[in-house]
Amino acid sequence: MGNLGAVPEMLQTAAGSLDVGLQAEAGQTVLIRGGTSSVGMAAAVLAKLRGLTVISTTRNPAKIGSLRSLGVDHVLIDDGQIAAAVRDLMPGGVDCAVELVGVNVLKDTLLSTRAGGTVCFTGMLSDEWTIRDFYPMDWLPNGVRLTAYSGGAADLTPQTLQGFLDAVAAGSAVVPVGRIYRLDEIVQAHHDMQNNVVGGKGVVLTDKAG
């Protein structure tokens, strides 16, 4: 039950980024910047189910395996500048990108994207919220579109949720849960979140016997 309870919020944000922000389609390549966040992992699982090639980033080499286990095609170690590495994999740039890290790397994500492609700004893991002295002609490469997604629970359609759950039941998708905590471990859960060691969605069970 803990795994099921973790699904709707992260799936809604992931699906909204792919559908509303990017209008991503099968056969395209998507870059997920901040790939080991719960939303990043859910976006990778959903994108693979939909037939996209997925490039995900992580700052920690120890997390490469967890991304590979989700079906991610390419994992890049993020040192803040990955555009050159992305274009080594995809010489023209990716078709689309989900930005989950924040404005501190947004310009580099835009540079990773092909002309005609789209970057969806969804998250701010870096806790940097605004761009000082924003100059669009300098920030936006020719023809690259920048959108944002910050929808709510109502955006998750029953069809999307049921389709994902069916895929999990069939073994073709996984729920990216990092750790499950008992209620009396809530302090440890907060500590792990602050130190970015959960490795996916953290779930707290209210039933101590669970």
C-alpha positions in Angstrom: 0.0 0.0 0.0 2.9 2.3 0.7 4.1 2.0 -2.9 0.6 2.8 -4.3 0.2 5.8 -2.1 3.4 7.3 -3.5 2.1 7.1 -7.1 -0.4 9.9 -7.8 1.6 13.0 -6.8 4.8 12.2 -8.6 3.0 10.6 -11.6 0.8 13.7 -12.0 3.9 16.0 -12.1 5.8 13.7 -14.4 2.8 13.2 -16.8 2.0 16.9 -16.8 5.6 17.7 -17.7 5.6 15.3 -20.6 2.0 16.0 -21.8 1.4 19.6 -21.1 4.9 21.1 -20.9 6.5 19.1 -23.7 3.8 17.4 -25.7 6.3 14.5 -26.0 5.8 11.8 -28.5 7.0 8.2 -29.0 10.3 8.1 -30.8 11.6 11.3 -29.4 14.5 11.8 -27.0 13.9 13.4 -23.6 16.5 14.7 -21.2 15.5 14.6 -17.5 17.7 17.0 -15.6 17.5 15.9 -11.9 16.8 12.3 -12.8 17.1 10.8 -9.3 14.4 12.9 -7.8 11.1 11.2 -7.3 9.5 13.1 -10.2 12.6 12.6 -12.4 12.4 8.8 -11.8 8.6 8.8 -12.5 9.2 10.8 -15.7 11.8 8.3 -16.8 9.5 5.3 -16.2 6.5 7.0 -17.9 8.7 8.2 -20.9 10.0 4.7 -21.5 6.4 3.3 -21.4 5.5 5.8 -24.1 8.4 4.9 -26.3 10.8 7.7 -25.8 14.6 7.5 -25.5 15.6 8.8 -22.0 18.7 10.6 -20.9 18.8 11.2 -17.2 21.2 13.1 -15.0 22.6 12.6 -11.5 25.3 14.3 -9.6 26.2 11.0 -7.8 27.8 8.2 -9.7 26.5 5.7 -7.1 23.0 6.3 -8.4 23.7 5.3 -12.0 22.5 1.7 -11.3 19.1 2.9 -9.9 18.5 4.9 -13.0 19.5 2.0 -15.3 17.0 -0.2 -13.4 14.2 2.1 -14.5 15.1 1.6 -18.1 17.0 4.9 -18.6 18.9 4.6 -21.9 21.8 7.0 -21.0 22.9 8.4 -17.7 25.1 11.5 -17.4 26.9 12.7 -14.4 25.9 16.3 -13.9 28.6 18.7 -13.0 26.5 21.7 -14.0 27.5 21.7 -17.7 26.2 18.7 -19.7 25.3 20.2 -23.0 28.4 19.0 -24.7 27.9 15.5 -23.4 24.3 15.5 -24.4 25.2 16.5 -28.0 27.9 13.8 -28.0 25.0 11.3 -27.6 22.5 13.3 -29.7 24.4 15.5 -32.1 21.5 17.7 -33.0 20.4 18.0 -29.4 17.5 16.3 -27.6 13.9 16.7 -28.7 12.7 17.8 -25.3 13.9 18.2 -21.7 12.3 18.2 -18.2 14.2 20.7 -16.0 13.9 19.7 -12.4 17.1 21.2 -11.0 16.4 24.9 -11.4 17.5 28.1 -13.0 21.1 27.6 -12.2 21.4 25.0 -14.9 18.4 26.0 -17.1 20.6 27.8 -19.7 22.7 24.6 -20.1 19.6 22.5 -20.5 18.3 24.9 -23.2 21.7 24.5 -25.0 21.2 20.7 -24.9 18.0 20.9 -26.9 17.6 21.0 -30.6 16.1 23.8 -32.6 12.3 23.2 -32.6 12.6 21.3 -29.3 11.1 22.2 -26.0 12.3 22.5 -22.4 9.7 22.3 -19.6 10.7 24.0 -16.3 9.1 21.9 -13.6 11.2 21.8 -10.5 13.8 23.8 -8.4 15.8 21.2 -6.6 18.6 23.7 -6.3 16.2 26.1 -4.5 17.0 28.9 -7.0 13.8 30.4 -8.1 14.5 33.4 -10.2 16.8 34.5 -13.0 18.5 37.8 -12.4 19.0 40.1 -15.5 17.2 37.7 -17.7 18.0 38.5 -21.3 15.9 36.2 -23.6 18.1 36.7 -26.7 21.1 35.4 -24.8 19.3 32.7 -22.8 17.1 31.1 -25.5 18.9 29.4 -28.4 17.3 29.9 -31.8 14.1 28.0 -32.1 14.1 26.3 -28.7 10.9 26.7 -26.7 10.7 27.2 -23.0 7.5 26.2 -21.1 6.6 25.5 -17.5 4.4 23.0 -15.6 3.1 23.4 -12.1 -0.3 21.7 -12.2 -2.3 20.0 -9.5 -3.8 16.7 -8.7 -6.8 17.3 -10.9 -4.5 17.2 -14.0 -3.9 13.4 -13.5 -6.5 11.6 -15.6 -7.9 8.3 -14.4 -6.7 6.8 -17.7 -3.1 7.8 -17.1 -3.1 6.6 -13.5 -4.8 3.3 -14.4 -2.5 2.7 -17.3 0.6 3.2 -15.1 -0.8 0.9 -12.4 -1.6 -1.7 -15.1 2.0 -1.5 -16.4 3.3 -1.9 -12.8 1.1 -5.0 -12.3 2.3 -6.4 -15.7 5.9 -5.9 -14.7 6.7 -3.4 -17.4 7.0 -0.4 -15.0 8.1 0.1 -11.5 7.1 2.6 -8.8 10.3 4.5 -8.0 10.1 4.4 -4.2 13.4 4.9 -2.5 12.6 4.1 1.2 9.6 3.3 3.3 9.6 4.6 6.9 7.5 3.8 9.9 5.8 6.8 11.6 8.3 6.6 14.4 11.1 7.1 11.9 9.8 10.4 10.7 12.9 12.3 12.0 15.1 10.0 10.0 12.9 10.5 6.9 13.3 14.2 7.1 17.1 13.8 7.6 17.3 11.6 4.6 15.3 14.0 2.4 17.5 17.0 3.4 20.6 15.0 2.6 19.3 13.6 -0.7 19.8 10.0 0.2 16.2 8.6 -0.2 16.9 7.5 -3.8 13.3 8.0 -5.0 10.0 8.7 -3.3 10.0 8.6 0.5 6.9 7.0 2.0 5.9 7.1 5.6 3.5 4.5 6.9 1.0 5.6 9.5 0.4 2.0 10.6 3.4 1.0 12.8 2.6 -2.6 12.0 2.9 -1.9 8.3 
